[in-house]
Amino acid sequence: MEFDKNTYKVYTWKNWMYLHYIINPGLTFNELVLGQRIAKTGLVERNTDKPFVARNYIPCPHCNTLHGSHIWSGSRGFYNWFGLYCPNCKGIIPCIRNATSFIVLAISSPLWYPFKNALKKSWYKKQEERFKNLQTVNEPAPYSTTKQWVLGGLLFGLIMFVFNSFIFPLMACQKILIENLAVSLAICLLGGLLFTLFMKWYLSSKKIN
């Protein structure tokens, strides 16, 4: 698809937010368990004073429809393991893959790959029902409260702590250092909190092009 770059800024894997999604191991849980995904291509409308989150669009490569990214918010922001469902043409919008998720999927492929087609078919059948009331969603929902962002940041930090302190050492057959757990937990919680608060500011900003 071709986009008017005077009207939209095109976001791909080269953008820092997309790169963060790819390299951050803490997002493995979000992708593989919660099914939170990011389309390979995103657009941000220029020359408007709307908040960043309200001028985000996701193009469907199958029907060329520009969807407001908010239609994949709320409950529709989860369970997108096989990609983002296009409610217009019923195609699947390709998404980027977290690097750690890719490694986990590759290692565990003998367990799930034989059932991939059946799982995808079952998932696909449920998508139309999830999006049937989409016509009532005309704009992004109100921003989450600061309390919700704080709780989300702490949860994100906790997930990073579990992966960094337990899962990765076990996968690498390394010893878990009990004496370092308290410091690691504090760093991960603080990092998760600072990141989500930064994202709250970023997504509500009206000055980002």
MODELLER restraints for C-alpha pairs under 7 A, 6 or more apart:
rsr = mdl.restraints
at = mdl.atoms
rsr.add(forms.Gaussian(group=physical.xy_distance, feature=features.Distance(at['CA:1:A'], at['CA:61:A']), mean=6.67, stdev=0.5))
rsr.add(forms.Gaussian(group=physical.xy_distance, feature=features.Distance(at['CA:7:A'], at['CA:45:A']), mean=5.92, stdev=0.5))
rsr.add(forms.Gaussian(group=physical.xy_distance, feature=features.Distance(at['CA:7:A'], at['CA:46:A']), mean=5.35, stdev=0.5))
rsr.add(forms.Gaussian(group=physical.xy_distance, feature=features.Distance(at['CA:8:A'], at['CA:43:A']), mean=5.77, stdev=0.5))
rsr.add(forms.Gaussian(group=physical.xy_distance, feature=features.Distance(at['CA:8:A'], at['CA:44:A']), mean=5.27, stdev=0.5))
rsr.add(forms.Gaussian(group=physical.xy_distance, feature=features.Distance(at['CA:8:A'], at['CA:45:A']), mean=4.53, stdev=0.5))
rsr.add(forms.Gaussian(group=physical.xy_distance, feature=features.Distance(at['CA:8:A'], at['CA:46:A']), mean=5.41, stdev=0.5))
rsr.add(forms.Gaussian(group=physical.xy_distance, feature=features.Distance(at['CA:9:A'], at['CA:43:A']), mean=5.60, stdev=0.5))
rsr.add(forms.Gaussian(group=physical.xy_distance, feature=features.Distance(at['CA:9:A'], at['CA:44:A']), mean=5.08, stdev=0.5))
rsr.add(forms.Gaussian(group=physical.xy_distance, feature=features.Distance(at['CA:9:A'], at['CA:45:A']), mean=6.44, stdev=0.5))
rsr.add(forms.Gaussian(group=physical.xy_distance, feature=features.Distance(at['CA:9:A'], at['CA:46:A']), mean=6.72, stdev=0.5))
rsr.add(forms.Gaussian(group=physical.xy_distance, feature=features.Distance(at['CA:10:A'], at['CA:42:A']), mean=5.95, stdev=0.5))
rsr.add(forms.Gaussian(group=physical.xy_distance, feature=features.Distance(at['CA:10:A'], at['CA:43:A']), mean=4.80, stdev=0.5))
rsr.add(forms.Gaussian(group=physical.xy_distance, feature=features.Distance(at['CA:10:A'], at['CA:44:A']), mean=6.63, stdev=0.5))
rsr.add(forms.Gaussian(group=physical.xy_distance, feature=features.Distance(at['CA:11:A'], at['CA:41:A']), mean=5.71, stdev=0.5))
rsr.add(forms.Gaussian(group=physical.xy_distance, feature=features.Distance(at['CA:11:A'], at['CA:42:A']), mean=4.84, stdev=0.5))
rsr.add(forms.Gaussian(group=physical.xy_distance, feature=features.Distance(at['CA:11:A'], at['CA:43:A']), mean=5.88, stdev=0.5))
rsr.add(forms.Gaussian(group=physical.xy_distance, feature=features.Distance(at['CA:12:A'], at['CA:18:A']), mean=6.77, stdev=0.5))
rsr.add(forms.Gaussian(group=physical.xy_distance, feature=features.Distance(at['CA:12:A'], at['CA:40:A']), mean=5.94, stdev=0.5))
rsr.add(forms.Gaussian(group=physical.xy_distance, feature=features.Distance(at['CA:12:A'], at['CA:41:A']), mean=5.08, stdev=0.5))
rsr.add(forms.Gaussian(group=physical.xy_distance, feature=features.Distance(at['CA:12:A'], at['CA:42:A']), mean=6.62, stdev=0.5))
rsr.add(forms.Gaussian(group=physical.xy_distance, feature=features.Distance(at['CA:13:A'], at['CA:19:A']), mean=5.82, stdev=0.5))
rsr.add(forms.Gaussian(group=physical.xy_distance, feature=features.Distance(at['CA:13:A'], at['CA:40:A']), mean=6.92, stdev=0.5))
rsr.add(forms.Gaussian(group=physical.xy_distance, feature=features.Distance(at['CA:21:A'], at['CA:27:A']), mean=6.82, stdev=0.5))
rsr.add(forms.Gaussian(group=physical.xy_distance, feature=features.Distance(at['CA:21:A'], at['CA:98:A']), mean=6.15, stdev=0.5))
rsr.add(forms.Gaussian(group=physical.xy_distance, feature=features.Distance(at['CA:22:A'], at['CA:97:A']), mean=6.26, stdev=0.5))
rsr.add(forms.Gaussian(group=physical.xy_distance, feature=features.Distance(at['CA:22:A'], at['CA:98:A']), mean=4.13, stdev=0.5))
rsr.add(forms.Gaussian(group=physical.xy_distance, feature=features.Distance(at['CA:22:A'], at['CA:99:A']), mean=5.38, stdev=0.5))
rsr.add(forms.Gaussian(group=physical.xy_distance, feature=features.Distance(at['CA:23:A'], at['CA:98:A']), mean=6.38, stdev=0.5))
rsr.add(forms.Gaussian(group=physical.xy_distance, feature=features.Distance(at['CA:23:A'], at['CA:99:A']), mean=5.77, stdev=0.5))
rsr.add(forms.Gaussian(group=physical.xy_distance, feature=features.Distance(at['CA:25:A'], at['CA:100:A']), mean=5.54, stdev=0.5))
rsr.add(forms.Gaussian(group=physical.xy_distance, feature=features.Distance(at['CA:26:A'], at['CA:159:A']), mean=5.99, stdev=0.5))
rsr.add(forms.Gaussian(group=physical.xy_distance, feature=features.Distance(at['CA:26:A'], at['CA:160:A']), mean=4.47, stdev=0.5))
rsr.add(forms.Gaussian(group=physical.xy_distance, feature=features.Distance(at['CA:26:A'], at['CA:163:A']), mean=6.74, stdev=0.5))
rsr.add(forms.Gaussian(group=physical.xy_distance, feature=features.Distance(at['CA:28:A'], at['CA:98:A']), mean=6.56, stdev=0.5))
rsr.add(forms.Gaussian(group=physical.xy_distance, feature=features.Distance(at['CA:28:A'], at['CA:100:A']), mean=6.17, stdev=0.5))
rsr.add(forms.Gaussian(group=physical.xy_distance, feature=features.Distance(at['CA:28:A'], at['CA:101:A']), mean=5.16, stdev=0.5))
rsr.add(forms.Gaussian(group=physical.xy_distance, feature=features.Distance(at['CA:30:A'], at['CA:36:A']), mean=5.54, stdev=0.5))
rsr.add(forms.Gaussian(group=physical.xy_distance, feature=features.Distance(at['CA:31:A'], at['CA:37:A']), mean=6.15, stdev=0.5))
rsr.add(forms.Gaussian(group=physical.xy_distance, feature=features.Distance(at['CA:32:A'], at['CA:81:A']), mean=6.94, stdev=0.5))
rsr.add(forms.Gaussian(group=physical.xy_distance, feature=features.Distance(at['CA:32:A'], at['CA:101:A']), mean=6.80, stdev=0.5))
rsr.add(forms.Gaussian(group=physical.xy_distance, feature=features.Distance(at['CA:34:A'], at['CA:78:A']), mean=5.60, stdev=0.5))
rsr.add(forms.Gaussian(group=physical.xy_distance, feature=features.Distance(at['CA:34:A'], at['CA:79:A']), mean=5.88, stdev=0.5))
rsr.add(forms.Gaussian(group=physical.xy_distance, feature=features.Distance(at['CA:35:A'], at['CA:78:A']), mean=4.96, stdev=0.5))
rsr.add(forms.Gaussian(group=physical.xy_distance, feature=features.Distance(at['CA:35:A'], at['CA:79:A']), mean=4.15, stdev=0.5))
rsr.add(forms.Gaussian(group=physical.xy_distance, feature=features.Distance(at['CA:35:A'], at['CA:80:A']), mean=4.63, stdev=0.5))
rsr.add(forms.Gaussian(group=physical.xy_distance, feature=features.Distance(at['CA:35:A'], at['CA:81:A']), mean=4.67, stdev=0.5))
rsr.add(forms.Gaussian(group=physical.xy_distance, feature=features.Distance(at['CA:36:A'], at['CA:77:A']), mean=5.93, stdev=0.5))
rsr.add(forms.Gaussian(group=physical.xy_distance, feature=features.Distance(at['CA:36:A'], at['CA:78:A']), mean=5.05, stdev=0.5))
rsr.add(forms.Gaussian(group=physical.xy_distance, feature=features.Distance(at['CA:36:A'], at['CA:79:A']), mean=6.60, stdev=0.5))
rsr.add(forms.Gaussian(group=physical.xy_distance, feature=features.Distance(at['CA:36:A'], at['CA:80:A']), mean=5.96, stdev=0.5))
rsr.add(forms.Gaussian(group=physical.xy_distance, feature=features.Distance(at['CA:37:A'], at['CA:80:A']), mean=6.30, stdev=0.5))
rsr.add(forms.Gaussian(group=physical.xy_distance, feature=features.Distance(at['CA:37:A'], at['CA:83:A']), mean=6.80, stdev=0.5))
rsr.add(forms.Gaussian(group=physical.xy_distance, feature=features.Distance(at['CA:37:A'], at['CA:95:A']), mean=6.31, stdev=0.5))
rsr.add(forms.Gaussian(group=physical.xy_distance, feature=features.Distance(at['CA:38:A'], at['CA:95:A']), mean=5.33, stdev=0.5))
rsr.add(forms.Gaussian(group=physical.xy_distance, feature=features.Distance(at['CA:38:A'], at['CA:96:A']), mean=6.04, stdev=0.5))
rsr.add(forms.Gaussian(group=physical.xy_distance, feature=features.Distance(at['CA:39:A'], at['CA:93:A']), mean=6.62, stdev=0.5))
rsr.add(forms.Gaussian(group=physical.xy_distance, feature=features.Distance(at['CA:39:A'], at['CA:94:A']), mean=5.84, stdev=0.5))
rsr.add(forms.Gaussian(group=physical.xy_distance, feature=features.Distance(at['CA:39:A'], at['CA:95:A']), mean=4.01, stdev=0.5))
rsr.add(forms.Gaussian(group=physical.xy_distance, feature=features.Distance(at['CA:39:A'], at['CA:96:A']), mean=6.09, stdev=0.5))
rsr.add(forms.Gaussian(group=physical.xy_distance, feature=features.Distance(at['CA:40:A'], at['CA:94:A']), mean=6.02, stdev=0.5))
rsr.add(forms.Gaussian(group=physical.xy_distance, feature=features.Distance(at['CA:40:A'], at['CA:95:A']), mean=4.67, stdev=0.5))
rsr.add(forms.Gaussian(group=physical.xy_distance, feature=features.Distance(at['CA:40:A'], at['CA:96:A']), mean=5.08, stdev=0.5))
rsr.add(forms.Gaussian(group=physical.xy_distance, feature=features.Distance(at['CA:41:A'], at['CA:58:A']), mean=6.75, stdev=0.5))
rsr.add(forms.Gaussian(group=physical.xy_distance, feature=features.Distance(at['CA:42:A'], at['CA:57:A']), mean=5.96, stdev=0.5))
rsr.add(forms.Gaussian(group=physical.xy_distance, feature=features.Distance(at['CA:42:A'], at['CA:58:A']), mean=4.95, stdev=0.5))
rsr.add(forms.Gaussian(group=physical.xy_distance, feature=features.Distance(at['CA:42:A'], at['CA:59:A']), mean=6.84, stdev=0.5))
rsr.add(forms.Gaussian(group=physical.xy_distance, feature=features.Distance(at['CA:43:A'], at['CA:56:A']), mean=5.73, stdev=0.5))
rsr.add(forms.Gaussian(group=physical.xy_distance, feature=features.Distance(at['CA:43:A'], at['CA:57:A']), mean=4.95, stdev=0.5))
rsr.add(forms.Gaussian(group=physical.xy_distance, feature=features.Distance(at['CA:43:A'], at['CA:58:A']), mean=6.14, stdev=0.5))
rsr.add(forms.Gaussian(group=physical.xy_distance, feature=features.Distance(at['CA:44:A'], at['CA:55:A']), mean=5.54, stdev=0.5))
rsr.add(forms.Gaussian(group=physical.xy_distance, feature=features.Distance(at['CA:44:A'], at['CA:56:A']), mean=4.65, stdev=0.5))
rsr.add(forms.Gaussian(group=physical.xy_distance, feature=features.Distance(at['CA:44:A'], at['CA:57:A']), mean=6.20, stdev=0.5))
rsr.add(forms.Gaussian(group=physical.xy_distance, feature=features.Distance(at['CA:45:A'], at['CA:55:A']), mean=5.21, stdev=0.5))
rsr.add(forms.Gaussian(group=physical.xy_distance, feature=features.Distance(at['CA:45:A'], at['CA:56:A']), mean=6.58, stdev=0.5))
rsr.add(forms.Gaussian(group=physical.xy_distance, feature=features.Distance(at['CA:46:A'], at['CA:209:A']), mean=5.81, stdev=0.5))
rsr.add(forms.Gaussian(group=physical.xy_distance, feature=features.Distance(at['CA:49:A'], at['CA:206:A']), mean=5.34, stdev=0.5))
rsr.add(forms.Gaussian(group=physical.xy_distance, feature=features.Distance(at['CA:50:A'], at['CA:206:A']), mean=5.75, stdev=0.5))
rsr.add(forms.Gaussian(group=physical.xy_distance, feature=features.Distance(at['CA:51:A'], at['CA:203:A']), mean=6.69, stdev=0.5))
rsr.add(forms.Gaussian(group=physical.xy_distance, feature=features.Distance(at['CA:51:A'], at['CA:204:A']), mean=4.94, stdev=0.5))
rsr.add(forms.Gaussian(group=physical.xy_distance, feature=features.Distance(at['CA:51:A'], at['CA:205:A']), mean=5.24, stdev=0.5))
rsr.add(forms.Gaussian(group=physical.xy_distance, feature=features.Distance(at['CA:51:A'], at['CA:206:A']), mean=4.49, stdev=0.5))
rsr.add(forms.Gaussian(group=physical.xy_distance, feature=features.Distance(at['CA:52:A'], at['CA:203:A']), mean=5.01, stdev=0.5))
rsr.add(forms.Gaussian(group=physical.xy_distance, feature=features.Distance(at['CA:52:A'], at['CA:204:A']), mean=5.73, stdev=0.5))
rsr.add(forms.Gaussian(group=physical.xy_distance, feature=features.Distance(at['CA:52:A'], at['CA:205:A']), mean=5.70, stdev=0.5))
rsr.add(forms.Gaussian(group=physical.xy_distance, feature=features.Distance(at['CA:52:A'], at['CA:206:A']), mean=6.00, stdev=0.5))
rsr.add(forms.Gaussian(group=physical.xy_distance, feature=features.Distance(at['CA:52:A'], at['CA:208:A']), mean=6.75, stdev=0.5))
rsr.add(forms.Gaussian(group=physical.xy_distance, feature=features.Distance(at['CA:53:A'], at['CA:203:A']), mean=5.00, stdev=0.5))
rsr.add(forms.Gaussian(group=physical.xy_distance, feature=features.Distance(at['CA:53:A'], at['CA:204:A']), mean=6.35, stdev=0.5))
rsr.add(forms.Gaussian(group=physical.xy_distance, feature=features.Distance(at['CA:54:A'], at['CA:140:A']), mean=6.24, stdev=0.5))
rsr.add(forms.Gaussian(group=physical.xy_distance, feature=features.Distance(at['CA:56:A'], at['CA:68:A']), mean=6.06, stdev=0.5))
rsr.add(forms.Gaussian(group=physical.xy_distance, feature=features.Distance(at['CA:56:A'], at['CA:69:A']), mean=5.58, stdev=0.5))
rsr.add(forms.Gaussian(group=physical.xy_distance, feature=features.Distance(at['CA:57:A'], at['CA:66:A']), mean=5.99, stdev=0.5))
rsr.add(forms.Gaussian(group=physical.xy_distance, feature=features.Distance(at['CA:57:A'], at['CA:67:A']), mean=5.33, stdev=0.5))
rsr.add(forms.Gaussian(group=physical.xy_distance, feature=features.Distance(at['CA:57:A'], at['CA:68:A']), mean=4.49, stdev=0.5))
rsr.add(forms.Gaussian(group=physical.xy_distance, feature=features.Distance(at['CA:57:A'], at['CA:69:A']), mean=5.00, stdev=0.5))
rsr.add(forms.Gaussian(group=physical.xy_distance, feature=features.Distance(at['CA:58:A'], at['CA:66:A']), mean=5.67, stdev=0.5))
rsr.add(forms.Gaussian(group=physical.xy_distance, feature=features.Distance(at['CA:58:A'], at['CA:67:A']), mean=5.12, stdev=0.5))
rsr.add(forms.Gaussian(group=physical.xy_distance, feature=features.Distance(at['CA:58:A'], at['CA:68:A']), mean=6.31, stdev=0.5))
rsr.add(forms.Gaussian(group=physical.xy_distance, feature=features.Distance(at['CA:58:A'], at['CA:69:A']), mean=5.71, stdev=0.5))
rsr.add(forms.Gaussian(group=physical.xy_distance, feature=features.Distance(at['CA:59:A'], at['CA:65:A']), mean=5.65, stdev=0.5))
rsr.add(forms.Gaussian(group=physical.xy_distance, feature=features.Distance(at['CA:59:A'], at['CA:66:A']), mean=4.42, stdev=0.5))
rsr.add(forms.Gaussian(group=physical.xy_distance, feature=features.Distance(at['CA:59:A'], at['CA:67:A']), mean=6.06, stdev=0.5))
rsr.add(forms.Gaussian(group=physical.xy_distance, feature=features.Distance(at['CA:60:A'], at['CA:66:A']), mean=6.51, stdev=0.5))
rsr.add(forms.Gaussian(group=physical.xy_distance, feature=features.Distance(at['CA:60:A'], at['CA:86:A']), mean=6.75, stdev=0.5))
rsr.add(forms.Gaussian(group=physical.xy_distance, feature=features.Distance(at['CA:60:A'], at['CA:93:A']), mean=5.82, stdev=0.5))
rsr.add(forms.Gaussian(group=physical.xy_distance, feature=features.Distance(at['CA:61:A'], at['CA:93:A']), mean=6.81, stdev=0.5))
rsr.add(forms.Gaussian(group=physical.xy_distance, feature=features.Distance(at['CA:62:A'], at['CA:91:A']), mean=6.54, stdev=0.5))
rsr.add(forms.Gaussian(group=physical.xy_distance, feature=features.Distance(at['CA:63:A'], at['CA:89:A']), mean=6.25, stdev=0.5))
rsr.add(forms.Gaussian(group=physical.xy_distance, feature=features.Distance(at['CA:70:A'], at['CA:139:A']), mean=6.90, stdev=0.5))
rsr.add(forms.Gaussian(group=physical.xy_distance, feature=features.Distance(at['CA:70:A'], at['CA:140:A']), mean=5.09, stdev=0.5))
rsr.add(forms.Gaussian(group=physical.xy_distance, feature=features.Distance(at['CA:71:A'], at['CA:137:A']), mean=6.99, stdev=0.5))
rsr.add(forms.Gaussian(group=physical.xy_distance, feature=features.Distance(at['CA:82:A'], at['CA:120:A']), mean=6.82, stdev=0.5))
rsr.add(forms.Gaussian(group=physical.xy_distance, feature=features.Distance(at['CA:83:A'], at['CA:92:A']), mean=5.77, stdev=0.5))
rsr.add(forms.Gaussian(group=physical.xy_distance, feature=features.Distance(at['CA:83:A'], at['CA:93:A']), mean=5.70, stdev=0.5))
rsr.add(forms.Gaussian(group=physical.xy_distance, feature=features.Distance(at['CA:83:A'], at['CA:94:A']), mean=5.49, stdev=0.5))
rsr.add(forms.Gaussian(group=physical.xy_distance, feature=features.Distance(at['CA:83:A'], at['CA:95:A']), mean=5.66, stdev=0.5))
rsr.add(forms.Gaussian(group=physical.xy_distance, feature=features.Distance(at['CA:84:A'], at['CA:92:A']), mean=5.54, stdev=0.5))
rsr.add(forms.Gaussian(group=physical.xy_distance, feature=features.Distance(at['CA:84:A'], at['CA:93:A']), mean=4.95, stdev=0.5))
rsr.add(forms.Gaussian(group=physical.xy_distance, feature=features.Distance(at['CA:84:A'], at['CA:94:A']), mean=6.87, stdev=0.5))
rsr.add(forms.Gaussian(group=physical.xy_distance, feature=features.Distance(at['CA:85:A'], at['CA:91:A']), mean=6.09, stdev=0.5))
rsr.add(forms.Gaussian(group=physical.xy_distance, feature=features.Distance(at['CA:85:A'], at['CA:92:A']), mean=4.81, stdev=0.5))
rsr.add(forms.Gaussian(group=physical.xy_distance, feature=features.Distance(at['CA:85:A'], at['CA:93:A']), mean=6.22, stdev=0.5))
rsr.add(forms.Gaussian(group=physical.xy_distance, feature=features.Distance(at['CA:85:A'], at['CA:127:A']), mean=6.76, stdev=0.5))
rsr.add(forms.Gaussian(group=physical.xy_distance, feature=features.Distance(at['CA:86:A'], at['CA:92:A']), mean=5.96, stdev=0.5))
rsr.add(forms.Gaussian(group=physical.xy_distance, feature=features.Distance(at['CA:86:A'], at['CA:93:A']), mean=6.61, stdev=0.5))
rsr.add(forms.Gaussian(group=physical.xy_distance, feature=features.Distance(at['CA:87:A'], at['CA:131:A']), mean=6.46, stdev=0.5))
rsr.add(forms.Gaussian(group=physical.xy_distance, feature=features.Distance(at['CA:149:A'], at['CA:196:A']), mean=6.30, stdev=0.5))
rsr.add(forms.Gaussian(group=physical.xy_distance, feature=features.Distance(at['CA:149:A'], at['CA:197:A']), mean=6.59, stdev=0.5))
rsr.add(forms.Gaussian(group=physical.xy_distance, feature=features.Distance(at['CA:150:A'], at['CA:193:A']), mean=6.11, stdev=0.5))
rsr.add(forms.Gaussian(group=physical.xy_distance, feature=features.Distance(at['CA:153:A'], at['CA:192:A']), mean=4.66, stdev=0.5))
rsr.add(forms.Gaussian(group=physical.xy_distance, feature=features.Distance(at['CA:153:A'], at['CA:193:A']), mean=4.15, stdev=0.5))
rsr.add(forms.Gaussian(group=physical.xy_distance, feature=features.Distance(at['CA:153:A'], at['CA:196:A']), mean=5.16, stdev=0.5))
rsr.add(forms.Gaussian(group=physical.xy_distance, feature=features.Distance(at['CA:154:A'], at['CA:189:A']), mean=5.31, stdev=0.5))
rsr.add(forms.Gaussian(group=physical.xy_distance, feature=features.Distance(at['CA:154:A'], at['CA:192:A']), mean=5.84, stdev=0.5))
rsr.add(forms.Gaussian(group=physical.xy_distance, feature=features.Distance(at['CA:154:A'], at['CA:193:A']), mean=5.57, stdev=0.5))
rsr.add(forms.Gaussian(group=physical.xy_distance, feature=features.Distance(at['CA:156:A'], at['CA:192:A']), mean=5.42, stdev=0.5))
rsr.add(forms.Gaussian(group=physical.xy_distance, feature=features.Distance(at['CA:157:A'], at['CA:188:A']), mean=4.65, stdev=0.5))
rsr.add(forms.Gaussian(group=physical.xy_distance, feature=features.Distance(at['CA:157:A'], at['CA:189:A']), mean=4.20, stdev=0.5))
rsr.add(forms.Gaussian(group=physical.xy_distance, feature=features.Distance(at['CA:157:A'], at['CA:191:A']), mean=6.44, stdev=0.5))
rsr.add(forms.Gaussian(group=physical.xy_distance, feature=features.Distance(at['CA:157:A'], at['CA:192:A']), mean=4.21, stdev=0.5))
rsr.add(forms.Gaussian(group=physical.xy_distance, feature=features.Distance(at['CA:157:A'], at['CA:193:A']), mean=6.96, stdev=0.5))
rsr.add(forms.Gaussian(group=physical.xy_distance, feature=features.Distance(at['CA:158:A'], at['CA:188:A']), mean=6.62, stdev=0.5))
rsr.add(forms.Gaussian(group=physical.xy_distance, feature=features.Distance(at['CA:158:A'], at['CA:189:A']), mean=6.08, stdev=0.5))
rsr.add(forms.Gaussian(group=physical.xy_distance, feature=features.Distance(at['CA:160:A'], at['CA:188:A']), mean=6.25, stdev=0.5))
rsr.add(forms.Gaussian(group=physical.xy_distance, feature=features.Distance(at['CA:161:A'], at['CA:184:A']), mean=6.68, stdev=0.5))
rsr.add(forms.Gaussian(group=physical.xy_distance, feature=features.Distance(at['CA:161:A'], at['CA:185:A']), mean=5.70, stdev=0.5))
rsr.add(forms.Gaussian(group=physical.xy_distance, feature=features.Distance(at['CA:161:A'], at['CA:188:A']), mean=5.65, stdev=0.5))
rsr.add(forms.Gaussian(group=physical.xy_distance, feature=features.Distance(at['CA:165:A'], at['CA:176:A']), mean=6.80, stdev=0.5))
rsr.add(forms.Gaussian(group=physical.xy_distance, feature=features.Distance(at['CA:165:A'], at['CA:181:A']), mean=7.00, stdev=0.5))
rsr.add(forms.Gaussian(group=physical.xy_distance, feature=features.Distance(at['CA:166:A'], at['CA:176:A']), mean=6.60, stdev=0.5))
rsr.add(forms.Gaussian(group=physical.xy_distance, feature=features.Distance(at['CA:169:A'], at['CA:175:A']), mean=6.51, stdev=0.5))
rsr.add(forms.Gaussian(group=physical.xy_distance, feature=features.Distance(at['CA:169:A'], at['CA:176:A']), mean=6.36, stdev=0.5))
